[in-house]
Amino acid sequence: MKSSEIKEEYSNLHPLLKLGVSSIVLLDSKLVVTSADRVPEDYQKMGLNKKSESLHFKQDDGFTYAIDLRTNDRSEIRNQALSVYFGVMGFNVLRHIGTADHLHISMKNKAHPNAR
């Protein structure tokens, strides 16, 4: 985890997403989680438009449905392998370059199909 704050956020992560992350850590011990849990104001702090919906926000069941993984200082092959792994596991995988290059991994959620 990038920081102790992220470790706290990780506890709010949906159990299936937690399982996916904890399984890949066995093969990639240098995996870095950069973000999990957010509030609307976090987007403004990052210089982005404030969001009313995001899978990084706690959902109705109390879990967050998205996590960001660091791609900086990692080979493109490792980043692609992570993308394939999470895709095969049934998660949405997006590469974001906005505030910092990262992989956005999220649960498939019909209630918020366009939330990021």
Secondary structure, 3 states (H helix, E strand, C coil): CCCHHHHHHHCCECHHHHHHHHHHHCCCCCCCEEECCCCHHHHHHCCCCCCCCCCCCCCCCCCECEEEEECCCCCHHHHHHHHHHHHHCCCEEEEECCCCCEEEEECCCCCCCCCC
